[in-house]
Amino acid sequence: MNRRLLYSFFLVLLLCGASFSWGFATHWREIFPHSLLLWASGKTPPFEMVPASAIDPDDLAGLSALGYFEGTYDPNADLQGVVLHDTAAASPGLNLYYSWKKPGAQLLTMEGKVVHSWSADDAIWAHVEPLDDGGVLAVAKFEYLRRLSRDSEVLWTLPGGFHHALWLEGERIWAIVRVDRIEADIHDDVPVLSEELVAVSLDGEELERHSILDMLRGTPHAHLIPSLRHRDFSSAKVIDPLHANHVEVFDGSQAHHSALFTKGNFLVGLRHLNLVMIVDGRTFKAIWVWGPSTLTRPHHPSSVEGGRILVFNNGSQESEILELDPETRHVLWSYAPGESFFTEFMGSAQRLPNGNTLITESGKGYVFEVDREGRTVWRFANPDVDDEGVRAAIWRMSRYAHGELPFETFAEGDDGS
């Protein structure tokens, strides 16, 4: 009898401990039944949880004009410019960035001093690429691709649905363009924002273009193209199933690690398919894909030393930076500090020469550099803050090491370190 009571007592303790642990995890980790408890109390979750591999057709219907936020309220609005600089640990160079609210781009030292700027009077730039002569290539979202001189003189403008990114491959510019058209395998009646990669000369002449959907069609990855023909999109003007946001052309320097990095192959990021893919530069067919069930609304995939791929995974509640071995598909390094790091839109990550990573937390208007242990060694707060304390978003910041920008000389006594 005493033994039964003892067993019962320990069983009650075990159940109480398990209940407490589950309740604690439900509150702090937001696991089941957290969402039901919020619903029952009349509250809603702070963010919609979206399965990484899912595409919500109802959401796609309105994504033709994806409503990016202009900025985020910041209780620390007094923080502006470079607010942290560990000179011994940060990778030196110059920082090119473009704020949401200011047409143009600025080149800053590591201490935040403006050493050069380019301006535009008709649009806000979504991507800027410096040229050896001091000029820049600029993308104004859905408006144009433009080349400007060092003094911001417009040399040529190519109008069209250019957006997000471009890549320089020798004398060619590879850009992303949207074209509205019917894609019957997606929907019979409603036009699709069909993405294309377009090659343009440095003189502004279009050379060739290739459909990104065609890069998936006729491959083992064709099943990733969403079929939305059964959905009623009568109220929608256009559907955005891909939302390409980055392109890179491999230079062959990593090909000894994997044939995937063969010179001329493309790395493409597709936000709405939660997908990063490598495309054969001769056939323009996808030969490698990764992301569904792992990534959520990713941005800015890039190749890095060691035959790896770095990607900004936006997530639905927390963002993270992942470094992937494409051959094994194993994540070899990550920066994932938790809920303190989150940007719902845009975002970028750049591997620096010393192994650190420069991260643009676009929505909050911050850029910071972390080492391999995740320690922050440099931090920049967008100085564009309005009277309400809203800090403007930053499209992207890129750092250029000494000698990468031959047109720019450092001021005496300020070498960018």
SETI-894025 format. One record per residue (C-alpha): x, y, z; residue in one letter. Coordinates in steps of 0.05 Angstrom, whole numbers, plus 32768, in hexadecimal, padded with zeros to 4 digits. Example, Ala and Ser with C-alpha at 12.3 -4.5 7.8 and 13.67 -1.06 7.14 Angstrom:
REM SETI-894025
80F67FA6809Ca;81117FEB808Fs;
REM end
This chain:
REM SETI-894025
800080008000m;803880308013n;805C801E7FD3r;801E802F7FA9r;801880727FCCl;806180807FBFl;8059806F7F75y;801B809B7F71s;803F80D47F93f;807A80D17F61f;804980CB7F27l;8024810B7F3Dv;8067812F7F43l;807B81187EFEl;803A81307EDFl;803E81737F03c;8085817D7EEAg;8073816B7EA3a;8037819A7EA5s;806181D37EBFf;809681C87E8As;806381C57E53w;804082047E6Dg;808382297E71f;809682147E2Aa;805082277E11t;805A826E7E2Bh;80A3827A7E1Bw;80AD82507DDCr;8066825A7DC2e;805A82107DB4i;801681EE7DB3f;7FE482027DCFp;8000824A7DD2h;7FD982627D95s;7F9882437DAFl;7FA082647DF3l;7FAB82A87DD0l;7F6D829C7DA6w;7F4382887DE2a;7F5982C67E07s;7F4682F37DCDg;7F8F83017DBBk;7FB382F27D7At;7FFB82DA7D71p;802D83137D64p;804082F57D21f;801E82C47CF3e;804282827CF3m;804E826B7CACv;806882257C9Bp;80AA822E7C77a;809482067C3As;804E82237C35a;803682577C03i;7FF482777C16d;7FCF82857BD5p;7FA282B77BF8d;7FE082DD7C0Dd;7FFE82D97BC7l;7FC182FC7BAAa;7FD6833E7BC8g;802183397BC2l;8027835E7B81s;8034839C7BAAa;8057837E7BE6l;804D83B17C1Dg;809383BA7C38y;809483E37C78f;80BA84247C75e;80D8841B7CB9g;80CE84067D01t;80C2842E7D40y;8101842C7D6Ad;810084407DB4p;814B844B7DACn;8142847E7D74a;817C84A77D90d;81AC84707D77l;81C484887D33q;81FF84767D07g;823784497D20v;822784377D68v;825A83FF7D72l;829E83F27D53h;82CF83BF7D6Dd;830A83D47D43t;833283957D55a;82FB83657D40a;82D383877D08a;82E6837D7CBFs;82FE83C07CA4p;82E483E27C65g;82AF84117C49l;826484077C51n;823384147C18l;81EB841B7C2Ey;81A984377C17y;8172844C7C45s;812884437C35w;8116848C7C3Ak;815384AD7C19k;815984A77BCDp;81A184947BBFg;81DA84707BE3a;821384817C12q;825884657C1Cl;826F84687C65l;82AE845A7C8Bt;82AC842A7CC6m;82A184667CF3e;8266847E7CCAg;828684B77CA4k;826884C27C5Fv;82A084BF7C2Bv;827484BF7BEDh;822B84BE7BD9s;820084B57B9Cw;81BB84D37B95s;817A84CB7B6Fa;814184FC7B6Ad;810B84CE7B4Fd;810B848D7B75a;812484677BB1i;815884337B9Fw;814F83EA7BB2a;819583D37B9Dh;81D683F77B8Ev;821583D97B70e;825684027B6Dp;828084037B2Dl;82CB840B7B25d;82C484517B08d;82A1846C7B45g;825B84677B28g;822484387B3Ev;81EE840C7B22l;81AC84197B45a;816A83F37B46v;812B841B7B55a;80F783E67B67k;80C983D77B2Cf;80E084177B09e;812584127AEAy;816C83FB7AE7l;819B84377AE2r;81E584467ADCr;81FF84867AFCl;824384A77AFDs;826C84B57B3Br;824A84F97B3Dd;820484DA7B37s;81FD84EE7AEEe;81CB84BE7ACCv;81F084997A94l;81B5846D7A7Fw;817384537A99t;815184117A87l;810884147A9Dp;80E283D67AB1g;80D083A87AEBg;811683A47B09f;811983967B53h;8141837E7B8Fh;8185836B7B74a;81B883687B3Cl;81FC83477B31w;8238835D7B08l;825883257ADFe;829183467AB9g;827183747A85e;822B83597A94r;81F7836E7AC6i;81C783387ADCw;818783557AF9a;8143833C7B11i;810683547AEAv;80BB83487AF4r;808D833D7AB9v;804183357AC0d;802782FB7A97r;7FFC82BE7A99i;8020827F7AB0e;7FEE82487AA3a;800F82167AD2d;800482477B0Bi;7FC182667AF8h;7F9982697AB8d;7F7982AD7AC0d;7FA182DA7AF0v;7FE482F67ADAp;802282E17B00v;805D830E7B13l;808B82E27AEBs;80D382EE7AFDe;810C82F07ACAe;815782F77ACDl;816D832C7A9Bv;81B483397A82a;81C483817A73v;8205839F7A57s;822A83D67A7Cl;821084047A45d;81C783F57A58g;81B683C57A1Fe;818D83877A2Fe;81B183497A18l;8187830D7A2Ee;815282F77A5Fr;813C82B57A7Fh;80FD82A17AA4s;8108828C7AECi;80CB825F7AE8l;80EA823D7AACd;8127822E7AD7m;80FB82017B01l;80CF81E47AC9r;80E781A37AACg;811381947AE8t;810A81677B25p;80F981A77B4Bh;80BD81BA7B20a;808D81A47B57h;80A281E27B7El;807C820E7B4Di;803A821B7B71p;7FFA82087B4Bs;7FC4823A7B5Dl;7F93822B7B25r;7F5F82117B55h;7F5E82537B7Br;7F2F828D7B6Dd;7F5982CA7B62f;7F2282F37B41s;7F30832D7B70s;7F7B832C7B64a;7F9F83517B2Dk;7FDE83287B31v;7FFE82EE7B57i;804682EF7B72d;805B82A67B7Bp;80A782AF7B78l;80BE82F37B91h;810782EB7B7Ba;813483177BA6n;817C83077B95h;81A982EE7B5Dv;81F382DD7B5Ee;821F82C27B26v;825782937B3Df;829D82A67B28d;82B7825F7B2Dg;82E4826C7B6As;82BD82397B93q;82B682047B5Da;82ED81D97B7Dh;82BD81CE7BB7h;828281BB7B8Cs;826E81BB7B43a;823081E27B59l;825E821F7B5Cf;827482187B13t;8284825B7AF4k;824582797AD5g;821382557B00n;81DF82807B23f;81C882847B6Bl;8180829D7B71v;815482AB7BADg;810882A37BAAl;80E582C07BE7r;809F82A57BDCh;80B6825E7BCDl;80E582607C0Bn;811A824A7BDAl;816382537BC7v;817882337B86m;81B5822A7B5Ai;81AA822F7B0Fv;81D782137AD9d;81F2824E7AB2g;81F082287A6Fr;81AC82077A72t;818A82397AA1f;816B81FF7AC7k;816B81F77B13a;819E81C27B28i;819981CB7B74w;816381E67BA3v;815E81EE7BEEw;812F820F7C1Fg;80E781F67C20p;80D881DD7C67s;811682017C81t;811482497C68l;80DD827D7C71t;80DD82BA7C42r;812982B97C38p;815582F07C1Bh;819A82FB7BFFh;81BA82B67BF4p;820482BC7BE4s;823F828F7BD9s;827782927C0Dv;82BB82737C16e;82BE82287C1Fg;828882197BEBg;824F822F7C18r;821182597C12i;81FC828F7C42l;81B382A37C46v;818982D47C6Ef;814D82AC7C88n;811982DF7C9Cn;80EB82AF7CC0g;80A682BF7CDBs;80BA82D37D22q;810582CF7D25e;813982D97CEFs;817A82B27CE7e;81B882AF7CBBi;81C8826A7CA1l;820982507C81e;81FC82127C59l;822681DC7C37d;81FF81D27BF7p;821C818C7BEBe;8208816F7C2Ft;81CF81A27C3Br;81E881A97C82h;81E681EC7CA5v;822D81F77CBDl;8225823A7CE0w;81EC82667CF5s;81DE82A77D17y;819B829F7D3Ba;819882C87D7Bp;814D82C27D83g;811282F17D82e;8140832E7D8As;815483257D41f;811B832A7D0Ff;810C834E7CCFt;80CE83397CA9e;80E583557C67f;8126835F7C40m;816683517C67g;81AC833D7C51s;81EA831A7C6Aa;823183247C4Fq;826D82F97C61r;82A983277C6El;82F383187C61p;8303830A7CAAn;82CA82D77CB0g;829983067CD1n;825383117CB5t;823383557CA7l;81E883517CB2i;81B483837C9Ct;8176837F7CC8e;814F83A77C95s;810C83B27CB7g;812A83CE7CF6k;815C83F97CD1g;819A83DA7CF1y;81DA83BA7CD5v;820A83937D01f;824783677CF9e;825083277D20v;828B82F87D28d;828682AC7D23r;827182A77D6Ce;823882D87D60g;825883127D85r;824583567D69t;8284837E7D57v;826583B87D2Ew;822083D77D2Dr;81FF840D7D03f;81BB842D7D0Ea;819A844F7CD3n;819C849A7CE4p;815C84A57CBDd;812C84AA7CF8v;80EC84D37CF4d;80CC84FD7D2Bd;80A184C27D41e;80DE84977D4Fg;80D5846B7D11v;811984557CF6r;8119844D7CAAa;812884087C8Ea;816A83F87C6Ci;816783D27C2Bw;81AD83B77C32r;81F383C97C48m;823183AC7C26s;827983B27C3Fr;82B383BA7C0Fy;82F983A97C28a;833683D47C18h;834483D27BCDg;830083B87BB8e;82E983FD7BA3l;832484187B7Ap;8302845A7B6Df;82FE846D7BB6e;833984847BE0t;833784897C2Bf;833E84CC7C4Ca;838084D97C6De;837F84BF7CB4g;833E84997CA8d;834D84567C87d;830884397C94g;831F840D7CCDs;
REM end
